Amino acid sequence: MGYLEDLGSYFLMLKRSFSGFTKGTVLRELIFKEIDDLVIGSVGIVGFIGFFVGGVITLQTALNLTNPIIPKSLIGYATRQSIILEFAPTFISIIMAGKVGSFITSSIGSMRVTEQIDALEVMGINSLNYLVFPKIVALMFYPFLIAIAMFLAIFGGLLAGVYGGFVTMNEFVQGLQEDFIPFHLAYAFIKTFVFAFILATVPSWHGYYMKGGALEVGKASTKSFVWTSVLIILANYIITQLLLS
C-alpha cells in the first residue's frame, strides 16, 4: 500500500506541476537558471566521461578481436553501436542520476526543511509549478548532452584505436559507416527524452515530499539516486522491447 500511495502522490505532483502556472517572466528566469545548473553545468563531466569511456570501449573491442580473419573495421562498427545504443543514452543518464538527481533532491529538500516551500504556498504560489516545472523544461535539452557524449566517445575511440596501433583511421571510419541504421539514432534520443523526464521528476518527488531535518535530506538524495537509476534501467528495457524487438 505504501508503494501505491507513493505512486499516487507522484502523479498528483505531476498534475499540480502542469497547472497553476507562475507568472511568465518569473518562470522564464527559473527555466534559464535550471538550464544553466542542470544542462550547461554538466557539459564538462559528460564530455570527460564520454571521451575516455569511448576510448576504453575501442581498446576492449580491439583486444578481443585477435582473429586475423575478422576485419579491423569491425572495431569502429562495434564502438559506434555500443556508444549510440547504450553507452551514451543509458550509462550517462545513470551517472546524471547521481549528479543532477542528487542536486535536485537536496535543493528542494533543503527548501522543505527550511520551510521555504510553505512560504511559497502562503504567498499563493503553486510551489510545484514554481520548483518542478522549470526542471522538466530544462531537462528537455538533455539530448544536447547525449549528442556531445556520443561525438566525444566516438572521437575518443578513434584516437585510442589509431594511436594505440589497433586500427587505421580509414578502417575505423569505414566501420563507423558500415550498416548504419538511422533509426538507431532516433531510438537513442527517444530513450533520452524519457530518461530526462525521469531525471527531472523522480528526484523532485523525493525532495518535495521528504520529512525531517538536514540528515533526512542526505538520505532522500541517496534514495532518489537509487530509484532514479532503477527506473532508468526499467524504462530502457521497456523502450528497447517496444522499438527494437
N, C-alpha and C positions, 0 to 999 in steps of 0.2 A: 504493500500500500504506500510505503514511503516513496518508492520509485515512481509510482503513478502520480502522487502528489507533486513530486519534483517536475515530472514531465508536464503536468497541467500548469504549474507556475511558470515553466519555461515558455509555453505557448501564450500564456496570458501576458508575459513580459514582451513577447514579440508583437502582440496585438497593441499594447499600450505604446510600444516604441514607434509604431507607424500611425499614431493618432495624436491629437492634441499638440500640433506642431508648435515649436518655439518660433519666435519672431525670425523672419527670413535673414536679416543682416547678422543676427547673433548666431544662427545656425550655420550660415556660410563661414563665419570665422572659426567656429568649432570644427567644421569639416576640414578646413585647410590646416588647422592645428593638428588634427588627427592624422591627416595625410603625411605631414612632416614627421610626427612622432612614430607612427606605425609603419609607414612605407619608406619614405626617404631615409629615415634613421636606420633602416635595416639593410640598405644597399651594400654597405661595407661588409657586414658579416656574411650576407648571401653571396656576394662576389668572391670573397675569400674562400668560403667552403666550396662553392661551385667549382672554382678553378682547380683546387688541389684534389678534390674528390674525383673530378673528371680525369685528372692525371692518374690517380690510383686505379680507376676503372680500366683505363687503357693498359696500364702496366700489368694488372692482373690478367686481363684478357690475353695480352701478348705472351705472358709467361706460361699460360695454359695451352696456347696453340703452338705446340712444338713440332707437330707433324708437318714435314716439308710439302706434303701434297695439298694441304689447306692453304688457299691464297692469303697473302698478308692483308689484302683489302678487307677481309672479314673482321680485322681488328677495328677498323673505322666503323664498319656496319654495326658490330656488337656494342661499341661505345655509344653510337647515336641512339640505338634502340633502348639501351639501358637508361640513358640520360633523359630522353624525351618521354618515355612511357612511365618510368617510375622514379628515378632519382630526383629530377628537378621538381615535379609537382608534389610528390608524396614525402620524400626524405626531407626536403627543405621545409615543407609545411609542419612536419613533426618538430623540427628544430625551432620553427617560428612559434609553435605552441608553447615552447619554453620561454622564448624571448618576449614575443608580443602578448601571448596569453597571460603570462605571469604579470606583465606590466599592467594590462587592462584590469585584471582581478585585484591587484594590490592598490591601484589608483582609485578604483570605485569602492573597494573595501575600506580604504582609509577614509574616504568621504562618508561612508556609512558609520564608521567608528566615531568620527568627529562631528557627527550629526549635520553635516553639510547637505546631505540628501533631504533630511527632514526640513531644513531651512528652505530648500528649493520648493518643496511641496507647500510649505506655509505661504510662500510668495505667489502661489498659484501657477507654478511652472510644472509641466509634466516632466518629472525627473528622468524617466526612462527615455523619452524622446530627446531630452537635453544631453543625456550621457551615452546612450546606446546607439541611437540612430546615426550620429556622425561617425561612429566607429564602423558601422556596417557600410556606409557610403565610402569611407576612406579605404576600406579593405577591398572594395570592388576594383581598386587599382592594383591589387596584389598580383595579378597576372604579369604586370610590368616587372616585378621582382623575379618571377619564374622565368620570363623571357631572358633576363640578364643572366640568371643561373644557367640556363640552357646554353647560351652563347659562350659564357666563360668556361663552362665544364667541357664543352667540345674543343674549345681553343686550348685549354689546359691539357686535354687528352692528346691533341695534335702535337703540342710541344713535347710532352712526355714520350710519346711514341717515336717521334722523329729524332729528338736529341738523345733518347735512350738507345737508339740504334735498332729498334724493333721493326720499324716500318718507314718507308719513304713517304714524303709529303704527298706525292701523286697517288700512291697506294691508299693512304689514309683518306684522301679526298674522294677517291673512287669508291671506297667503302661507304663514305657518308652519302653518296648519291645512289648507291645500289638499292633497288627495290623500295624506294622511298614512297610511303603511303601518306598523302597529305592529311587523311582523316586521323592519323595517329597524333598529329599536332593539335587538331581540333579536340580530340579526346582528352589530351593533356590539359588544355585550357578549360574545358568543361569541368574537369575534376578540380582545377584550380579555383574556379568561382565557387564551387560547393565548399571546398576547404576554407576559402576566405570567409564565407558566411558562418561556418562553424567557429573559426578563429575569432570572429567578432562577437558572436552571441553567447557561446558557452562560457568563456571567461567572464563576460559581463554578468551573466546569471549568477555565477559563483560569487562575484564581488558584491552584487546588489543585494542578494538575499542572505549574506553571511551574518552571523550573530556573534557577539563577543567583543574582545578588545584587540590590541595590536598583535598578540600571539596568534589569534584566530585568523588574522589577515595572512600570515605566513602559511598557515595550514590550508586556508582557502586557495592560495596560489598554487600550492603543491597538488591539491585535489583537482584544481582547474586544469593543470598541465596533464595529469593522468587521464581525465575524462575527455579532454580535447583530443589527445593522441589516440585514444581508443575509438572515438567517433570518426576521426580522420581515416583510420585503418578500416573500419567497417564501411564507411562511405566509399573508400577506394575499392573494396571488394565488390560492393553492390554495383557501382558505376561500371567497373570492368566487366562484370557479368552482363549488364544491360547493353553496353556499347560494343564490346569486342567478342563476345561469345557467339 
